[in-house]
Amino acid sequence: MSDILIVDDERDIRELIADILKDEGFETRLAANSDEAVDALNSAEPALMVLDIWLKDSRMDGIDILKQVKRNNPDVPVIIISGHGNIEIAVAAIKQGAYDFIEKPFNIDQLMVVVNRAMETSRLRRENSTLRRGGERLAEMLGQSAAFKRLRDNLDKVAKSNGRVMLTGEPGAGKELAARYVHAHSPRANAAFVTVPCASIEPERMEEVLFGRETPERGIEPGLLEQAHGGVIYFDEVGDMPLGTQPKILRVLTEQQFSRAGGSDKVRVDLRVISSTNRDLMAEIAAGRFRQELYDRLNVVPVAVPSLADRRDDIALLARHFIEHFNRMQGLPARDLPEDTVAALQSMRWPGNIRQLRNVIERVLILAEESGPIQPAELEPQGATPDNSDALSLGPQITAMALREAREMFEREYLLAQINRFGGNISRTAQFVGMERSALHRKLKSLGVVGGMRGEEELIAGK
């Protein structure tokens, strides 16, 4: 819904506002009293409400309607207007949850500035609500590899407790998904899950975003910590948190309370804290960029999220999931994924992990000229490259070799790629390449592959 509901007992005023908003491309609905306003809200929730504080001959005044909207339609921003406005009324309205206050007669430019800001707020609130409603679906992780099963087992254990969790892993490996999984399977599943994107918030705004603020003009504006009360606060890439903010967060973790910017009252919060990082925080501590005390508080239960390279058995499952997702959400073709394309995907390097795999699938589906099976050649333009950076090519190095040396080099590179594809499992590699397991083992030893990888016993066991 993208319309704006205008509630004013003066016909000329509500029609004037409607005409101004229509000229700017907005759809509007009009209500002359509280009964019409309530009926309009019940029929379809608007994106924004412009509400007169004084409504003649109505059962409820603007403040009463505002309270009902905040109770029943909390995602709808409300702009209060009044011809009898003063600072006391403005503060009262904003303390009740109004987005802003405009006094009649109003300036058109001022009205449009406030409306545009409020509509952006409405959009963000709806996106967050959609994410919260879809949180459980988002938290259903996919995988069947040994590394994935170990991760899920660990997450199931920590979900039952209230302990602070530190998720570590490469960018794009699924740390936020793991955090949402913990939340969705915990006693706090019905409460808020609030993300703090530490890397994208400007350092000078971090404390206001976290703690909120109080001003005479706008009253109380809760921060992310307050919004997460009773639920989970997730510090995404906590290693990027400004050094000056870290001791204040440490104090919140210790005391479970804080003061808003510009305020003096103590705000008590009940939070579960989950953090993530792709950095070596011990190195950051040694360099003076992260506080040891905060690390100790956050790292109560460390959980490592495996990279996609450690989950190659899951690549086909994930790729097919993304194909189905993009078909359902964007109408892209639901193309098949044949085994030779799966093999190509499994032999590639994925520095961007699951996020990069998702991007590859989306790109292939968007650029598809046909709806047939995805071919390995379609993967080549993407940045994903074969897993071995020294992959064989017919350049000066190989052309200078004798045939026997070149053959041995090819066999070594080929078998390394297959072993990586199957996560080091000798039995599955042998089955794929068409060799007996013992013969493959002898071949690996003759090529010097086993000793140069993870150790003979570990490789043979397929660990």
N, C-alpha and C positions, 0 to 999 in steps of 0.2 A: 504494500500500500504506500502510495506516495502523495496522498492528498493532505490538505491542511484544513482543519475544522476551525471556523471562526465563530465565536460565541459573543454576541453583543446585543443588548436590548434596543440599541439605536440602529434602525434600518440603514440610514445613510452611512453610518460608520462601517458596519459590517460589509455593505456592498462596495464601499470605497476600498477597503482593505482587500476584498476579493478581486476587484478590478486590477489593483496594483499587482497582486500576486499572479493573476492570470497573464498579465503582460510580461511577467518574468518566467512564464512557462509552467507554473504550478497549477494543479487541480485543487479546487476548493469545495467545501460544503459549508452551509450556513445554519446557525441556530440562534433563535431570538430569546430563549429562556433556558432554565436549567432542565426542564423536562425534555425539550428538543435536543439539548446537548447530550443528555444521558441516552436518549434513543439513538442518536447518531453514533455514540461510542459503542453501544451494544450491537448495532448493525454491522459496523466495520471499524476496526481500530485505525485512526489516522496516523500519519507520520509525525504530525505536529498539531498542537492546539494553540490558538490565539484567543485568550479568555479575558473578558471584561470583569473587573473585580466587583463592580456594582451592577446587579441585574434587577431592574424594576419588575415588580409583580411576579417574582420567581420564588419557588419553594426554597431554593438554595442560592446563596451568593457565590461569588467567584472562589472564595477561600474554601467553602464547603465542596464545590465541584473539584477544586484542585486536590483536596484530600482524597476524594473518591478516585480520581485519576491515578494518584500516586499509589493507592492501594490496589486498584484493579488493572491498571494499564501502566505499570512502572516504566516501560520503555518509551512512553510518549512524552517528549519535552513540552512544557507549558510556558508560553510567554504571556505574562499578565499585562493588561493595559487598563488605565484608569484616568478619568478627567479630574479626579480629586486626589491625585497621588502625592505622596510625600515620602521622605526617607523611612519613616516608621512602617508605612504600609509596604514599601519595597522590601525591607528587611523581613517583615512578617511573612510575606509571600514566598520569598526565597528560602526562608527557614522551613517552610512547609514543602519545599521541593520544586518551586518554580524555577525554570531555566533562566529567565531574565524578566525585567520590568521596564515597560515603556509608558511614559506619561503623555496623555492627550493635551493639546494637539501634537501629533508626532511628526517628525521629519521622515519623508519617504526613504531617503538614503539610510537613515538610522534604522528604520524598520527592516529594510532589506539586509543590512549587515547582520542584525540579530537573527532574522529568519534563516539566512543562509548558514550561519553558525549552528543554529538549533537543528536544521535539517541534517547537517553533517553529524551532529551528536546522535540524532535519531538513527542514522545509518549505522554508526558504530555500535550503538546499543543493540540493534537488531542482529548484527553480525555476531556479537558476543553471545546473545541469547541463543542463536542458532548453533553456535559452537557448544554451548553448555548443554542444549537439548540433544545434540549429536555426540556428546562426549563419550557416552558408553559405546556407541558404534565406532567412534574414532579409536577408542582404547582397545578394540579387539585386534590384537596383533596377529600376523600371519607368519607361519613358518613350521618346518618339520625337521630342520637340521639339528644336530646335537648341540651346537652352540646356541641356537634359538631356544631349545628346550631347557638348557641350563639357565638362560636369562629369565625365561618365564617362571621357572621354579623359584628363582631368587626373588622375583617381583611378587609372586604369590605369598612368599614368606613375609616380606617386609610390609605388604599391604595390610596385614592383620594388626600390625603394631601402629604406634604413633611416632615411631622414631624418625629422626631426620635422615634423609637419604641423599647421597651424592652420586649422581650418575656421570660416568666418564665414558668418552668414546669420540670417534672421529666426527667431523661435521657431516650431517646428513644420515647418520647411522640410525636415528630414531630415538634420540634421548627424550624428546618431548612426548612422543607416543608412549614410551615406557613410563614417564611420569603420570600421564593421563590414565594408563592402565592401573597403576598403583591407586590413584584416586578413585577410579570407577569400581575397584574391588575392595575398598576400605569402608569402615563405618561412616566416613565422611562423604560417601558417594553422592548424597542428595544435597550437599552444600556446595559452595562456590569453588571453582578451580580458577585461580587468577595467575596469569603469566606476567612476570617482570622481564622484559627483553633488555637485559643489562647492556648489551652491545649497541642498541639503537637509541636509547634515551640519552639526550644531551646531558653531560655531567652536571651542568649548572641547574638542571631541572630535576635531577634524580630524587632529591629529598622531597620536593613538593609533590612529585608523582607518587612517591611511596607513602608519605605521611599525610598528605592532604594539606589544606590551608583554611584559615578563618580570616574573613575581612568584613568590615562594617557594611560594605555594599552588597556582597554576595553571600554573607553568612558562612555556613560550614560547607566545604567541598571535600568529601572523603577521598583519601588516597587509596592506593591499591591494597595496602595492608588492612585498612579498615573494611574494604570491600570483600576481602577474603576471610573475614571473621567467621569462625566455625568450620571453615573448609581448609583448602590447601593454597599456599603461596608457592609459586614455582619460579625460582631465580634461574632463568635461562642464560647460559654462559656467564656464570657468576664471576669468573676471572676478569671480566670487563667492568665490574662494579668499581666506580671511582673510589680511590683510596680514602678520601675524606668522608665518604658515606659509610664505609665499612665499620668503624667503631660504633656508629649509631644503630646499625643493624644488629651488631653484637649486643648492644644494650637492650634492644627489643627482644632478642632471643633469650636474654637473661631475665628480664623483668616482665615480659609479656605486656608491656604498655609503652606509650610514647605520647608526645604532644604534637599537634598539628602546627604547621608553619603559621606564625602570627597568633597562635592560641596559647593558653596557659593550662587548660584542663587536660588531665591525663585520660587517654583513651586506652582501655584494656581490650586486648584481643586474644582469642583462642585460635591458634594456627598450627597446622602441620607444615613443615618446611621441606621442600624438595629442591635440590640444586643440580645443575649440570655444568659440565665444562669439557672443552676439547683441549685444554691447556694442561701443562705439567704445573700444578699449583705449588708443588714443593720448590720448583725452579723460580716461580713467581715470588714465593716467600723469600727465597734467598736473594732475589734481586730487589727486594723491598717494595714490590708492587701489590702484595697481598698479605694480609695480617694472619699470623700463625694462630692467634686466638679464635678468629672467625672460622678459619679452616677446621680447627678442632671441633668447633660447635656444629658445623655443617656436615662434617664427614663422619657421622656416627655409624651409618651403615653404607659402606661403599659398594656400588654395583657397576660393573663394567658392561657396557653395551657393545656387543661385537660388531665389527665392520662387515660390510657385505662380502669382502674377500674371505671372511671366516664363515660365511653362510652361503656358499655357492650352491648348495643343494636347494636353497630357497629361491633362487633367481627365477626359475620357471614359474613357480607358484606366484611370486610377487608380480612378475611381468604379466601373467594372465589376469591377475587381480586388477592391475592398472588398465589393461585393455577393457575389461568389463566396466570399470569405473568411468573411464572417458566415454565409453559408448552410452552409459546411462545418464551421465551428467552433461555431456556436450554433444551427444549424437554422433560421435566419431565412429567409423566403421569397426565392427567387432571382428577383427581379423584373427585367423588362426596363427598359432605359434608352432611351426614344425620343429622336429628334433634338431635339424642342422642349425636352425637359428638359435635354439636353446643352447646348443654347444658353443656357438659363437659368443653369445652373451656370457656364458660361464667362463670363457677363456679371456675375457676382457679385464682390464684394470678399471676399478671404480673408485677413484679418489673422492668422489662426491657421494658414494655409497647409495642408499636407497633413494635419496632425493635425486641423484643423477640418473638412476635407472628409470625412475618415474618420468623425468624430463625426456629421456631417450624415447620411451614408449609414446609419450604425447607427441613428440616431434614426428616420429615415424607415421603415426596415425593422421596427423594434420597434413603432412606432405604426400600422403598416399595417392597415387594415380589410379589405383584399383583396389578392390576389396578382397583380393585373394590372400593367401598366406604371406606372412612377413618373411622376406628373404634376407639372408645374412648381409648382402651388399647394401641394404638399406640402413644398416647400422653404422657404416663407415664414416659418414660426415661428422658424427658426434665425436666429442673429445675422448670418449672411452677408447682405449687402445689395447692391444694384446697384453696379457698380464706380465710377460717377460720383456723388459725394456731392451734387451739385446736380441730381439726376435730376428730370425734368419732372413736375410735379403740377398739378392744376387748382385752384390756390390764388389768392389775391389778385393775385400777381405776373402770372400768365398771363391771368387774366380781365380785367386792365386793358390788355392789349395789343391792338393791331389784328391782324386775321387774318394778314396777311403776316408780322408780327413773330413771332406765335405759331408759324406754320408753320416759319419759319426756326429758331426755338428748338428746336422738336421735331426737325427734320431734323438739327440740330447735335448734340443729345443722343443721338439714335438712331444716327447714324453714329459718334460717339465710342464708344458702347458696342460697336458691331460691330467697330470697328477694334481696340479693346482686346481683344475676344474673340478675334480672329485674330492677336494679337501684333503689330499694325502692318502686316500684310501686305495691301497694297492689292488685289492680284489676287484673293485668296481672299475679301476683303470684298466686292468688286464682284460676284463670282460668287454670293455668298449673297444680296445685296440685289437682284440682278437688273438690274445696270447694266453698261454697257461700262466697261472700266477707265479709258479716257480721260475718259468722261463723269463718272465718280465723282471723278476727280482734279480736273476743273473745278468740280464741285459743292463739293468740300472747300475749294478755293481761294476760291470765292465766299462760303462760310460762315466763312472765316477759321480753318478747322480745322488745315490743314497747318502754317501758320506758328507756331501756338500749341503744336504738339506737338514731335516729335523732330527736326524739320528736313525740308524737302521732299525732298531727295535720299535721305535715309535711309529715309523713310516709303515713298517710291515703290519703293525697292529691296526693301522688305519685310524690312529688317534688324531 
